[in-house]
């Protein structure tokens, strides 16, 4: 059986957009926030039994939310590394991020910071949902017996 994962990043205080995306995408099994605005996810009403995972971004140091810089999670049989990406200078190159992913034996890396949607096939697969404060987010359909499906989505600002 598969899991539906909502991946967001860089909410930057835009709780209205976060709530809209949660409403649009529910039901999902996991919501992952890749940093910069985790205070938004800490105060959001997450419906159902959805798991919440989050990491600190470069603007989250005084958020009051308990989070790490990097998470390593087993999801549907795959090792997933979650990070904001600023500490790996992802705006300049993905080289350091990929090296860190290999150190964690991660087959999938979820990150933010660049404000640009990205999917880069390979090992590890890199996925950036984009900037939610601008309406960009991602959905992953994670299955134990099939290839995972990664989608970028965008909603309009109102």
N, C-alpha and C positions, 0 to 999 in steps of 0.2 A: 504494500500500500504506500502511496506517495504522500508527500507533504507539500503544502502550498506556503511559500515564504514571500512575505512582503519586505522588500529591501528599500530603505530610505537613507538619505544623508543630507546634511547641510540644511536643516530646517531653519536655523537662524532666527528662532522666535516666531515663526509663522505657524502658530498653532491652528489657525483656521484651515490652512492648506493641509496640515497633518490630519486633522479631523475629517476633512473631505475625503482624503485618500483612504483612511481607515474605513469610512462608510462605504466607499465605492468598492473596495477590495474584499471586505469581509464576506464570507468566512475565509480565514487563513489560519494556518497552524502556528506560524512563527512570524514575528515582526522583528526585523533587525535594523537598528539605527547605527550608521557608520560614522557618527560623530558630528560635531558642530551643531549644537542645539539639543543635546540629550535631555536638558531640563524640560523640553517640550514633550518628550516621550515619557519622562518620569511623571508628568502631571496629566497625561492623556488617559482617557478611559478606553482601555483595550477590551473589546468584547470577548465573551466566551472564555475558553480555556487556552487562549493563545499564549505561547511563550514569548517573552521579550528578551532580546539580547541587544547590548549596546556597548560601544567603546567611546573613549574620550577623544574629542577632536581638539584642535589647537585653540579653540575658543571656549572649551568646557571646563577649565581648571577650577572655576569657582561656581560650578553648577549646583553643588549640593547633592548630586546623584552619585551613587556608588558604581564605579565602572573602571575597567582596566584600559590600558593602551592597546592591547592586542588580546583577542579571544581566539582560542582554538577549540572548535566544537566538532563532534561527530554528528553528522546529520545524514540520515538515510544511507549509511554505509560509506560516506565520504568525509574526509577531513577538510574542514572549512576554516580558513583563517579570516578573521574580521579585524579591520583596522581602519583608522581614518586615512592614513597615508602620508600625513605631513612629515612624520619622522623619517620617512623614506624618500623624501623629496620627489614625490610623484608628479609634481608639476614640471619637473625637468626631465625625468627618465623613469622607466618602470624597472630598471635593472636592480636597484636595491630592494624593492618590494619583492621581486621574483626570488632574489637570493634569500630573503627572510622566509618566504613561503617554503622554499626547499628545506631550510633549517627546521621548519615545523612539520615537514612531510605533508604539506597541504596540497590537495588537488584543485581546490577552488579558493580564490581570494576575493573577498568583498571589501571594497574601500570607497572613499569619497574624496574630498578635499579639492579636486580639480573643477568641480561644478559641471563636468561634461560626462555625458553617458558614454560608456565604453564596454565593449565585450571583446576580449582577446582570447581566441581559442588557444589551446596548448596545455602543457602541464608545467605550471598550474594554469588553469583558466582564470582570467582576471575579469571581474565584473564591477563596474561603477554605475550606480543607479542614476547619477546626476544630482542636481540641486533641487531638492523638494520645494524650497522657497520660491522656485521658478516653475513648479509643477511637474518636475521630472522624478520618476521613481522606477523601480524594477519589481518584477515578479519572477520567482523561480518555482518551477514544478519539479520537485526532487523525488525521484523514485529509486527504490532499491534494485529494481529489476530492469529499468530502462535508462536511456540517456536522459540527463536532466535538460529541461527546457528553460532558457533564459530569455526574458522579454523586457524591453524598455517600453515605458509608457509615459504619457504626459497629459496633464489636464490643464485647462486654461485657467488663468487667474480670473477672478470675478471682480 
